[in-house]
């Protein structure tokens, strides 16, 4: 069985500690983009780059709410991968 391009993109996007943390934070529901800076301990430009990678892979989706951008999980497979990783600990 050969992985599809989308599967490879999903796994590559999750192959970073900060992006994994963002996905874990979103597993509990939607969050404003402004919340990720203090929760990850990363600078705003760095967080924006990670959100762009996750969005590009289709893992998360965003919507605008006034001046805020709200993110949510878009691909449930990412949550399945997170559960699998948690079970291995």
C-alpha positions, 0 to 999 in steps of 0.5 A: 500500500503506497501512501497518497500525497495527502497522507505524506503532507499530513504526516510531514505537517505533524512532524514538528513539536510546536505543530503537534502542540497546536493540534493537541490544543485544538483537540479540545475545541476551537481556539483564537489564533491569539491564544497560541503564542502564550500557550506554545511559548513561541513568537507570533511570526513563528506561530503564524508559520506553523498555522500556515503549514497545518492549514496547507496540509488540510489539518486545520481550518480557520474562520474570521470572527470580527478581528479574530481568526478562529481555528479548528481541526479540519482533518479528524485523522490528525486526532487519530494520530494524536491518540495513537501517539498518546497510547504509545507513551 
